[in-house]
Amino acid sequence: MFKQEFDKYNWDEVQSGIYAKTAVDVERALSKHKRDIEDFKALISPAAAPYLEQMAQLSYRITQKRFGKTIQLYAPLYLSNECQNICNYCGFSFDNKIRRKTLTGVEILQEAEYLKRQGFEHVLLVTGEATKTVGVDYLKDAIRLLRPHFANISIEVQPLEEEEYKTLMGEGLYAVLVYQETYHEDNYKLYHTKGKKSNFNYRLDTPDRLGNAGIHKIGLGVLIGLEDWRTDNFFTALHVGYLEKHFWQTRYSISFPRLRPATGLIEPKVVISDKELVQLICAWRIFNEEIELSISTRENELFRNHVIMLGATTMSAGSKTNPGGYTVEQESLEQFEIDDSRSVAEVKLMIEKKGYKAVWKDWERFAGVGKAG
């Protein structure tokens, strides 16, 4: 289990090590062909800031070599805002006095029909964590309904048991996104005060259960704004490295969600600038040439327009973060506010104007570059 590897490290010591990196460490990391976790620490450190242009050029070259000029598009499909957890950064938190909504089968298909008309083949199903309302049986029925309509179905829901993941895979589940939110174990409880999500270790072990289940792809990440983003991303990289070693047939993706406004939300403890986020994205690409890097509509138009050239491989478009937000109940409560409100057609046109191809199926990206998904 990753917990054994995780326990070898101390948050404060790791953080001090990152901030102690020098220009010499950064230059060494940039000059190497194969980089280790210490090189990653150098690339995300403040010492790397003056090297951002060099990092961006290298990140661009690596991404072109591995993924070509393609951007995969996907859409989140929010099924429910019901949640049993109290998390002070999320609009769906149990203590928020909002009207809860869970889509019926008919409503799920209505939302799916809209997304299909937009061209999507990859849909991410999102729910709050309410096992009685949106548990495995509900998810199984949703995937069964949607499988004939989409090439790839992913979920971002409560952590499940290994056998439960296998059940959903049997219905056509392709990928699972499970964010630790923060790897700062001592402070984790400050953000997750009630509910199953408050169990740090159970959530930390989820990717192990997914790997054992044989899932095709696992998505990891932290919520940027809770704790020091550099230290949190070190532990994310450590986690990915462990998973790649133990579950080498599984593919991996990283997302970079920044804390966004929502009902009842706390203010960010730390703020990452656009320039620092670019540094982080480039550091990930330089460190791990195979990993997919996803940018959501949490980011604004200008940032998303430019990050295409810097290592991103996957983007959402035209997103709604409330259940039924596309067609059923457009005014229901959002999980968070998006910052890029362009239509799918507008995002697709932007991608094409930059000389890239918008692809709709996960496996299409690898056509002609030597790997099928």
Sequence and secondary structure as in RCSB ss.txt:
>XXXX:A:sequence
MFKQEFDKYNWDEVQSGIYAKTAVDVERALSKHKRDIEDFKALISPAAAPYLEQMAQLSYRITQKRFGKTIQLYA
PLYLSNECQNICNYCGFSFDNKIRRKTLTGVEILQEAEYLKRQGFEHVLLVTGEATKTVGVDYLKDAIRLLRPHF
ANISIEVQPLEEEEYKTLMGEGLYAVLVYQETYHEDNYKLYHTKGKKSNFNYRLDTPDRLGNAGIHKIGLGVLIG
LEDWRTDNFFTALHVGYLEKHFWQTRYSISFPRLRPATGLIEPKVVISDKELVQLICAWRIFNEEIELSISTREN
ELFRNHVIMLGATTMSAGSKTNPGGYTVEQESLEQFEIDDSRSVAEVKLMIEKKGYKAVWKDWERFAGVGKAG
>XXXX:A:secstr
 HHHHHTT  HHHHHHHHHT  HHHHHHHHH SS  HHHHHHHTSGGGGGGHHHHHHHHHHHHHHHH SEEEEEE
EEE B   S EETT TT TTS     B  HHHHHHHHHHHHHHT  EEEEE  S TTTSSHHHHHHHHHHHTTT 
SEEEEE S   HHHHHHHHHHT  EEE   B   HHHHHHHEEESGGG HHHHHTHHHHHHHHT SEEEEEB BT
SS HHHHHHHHHHHHHHHHHH TTSEEEEE  B    TT    SS   HHHHHHHHHHHHHH SS EEEE TTS 
HHHHHHHGGGT  EEE S   STTTTTT TTS  SS  S    HHHHHHHHHHTT EEE SGGGGGTTTT   
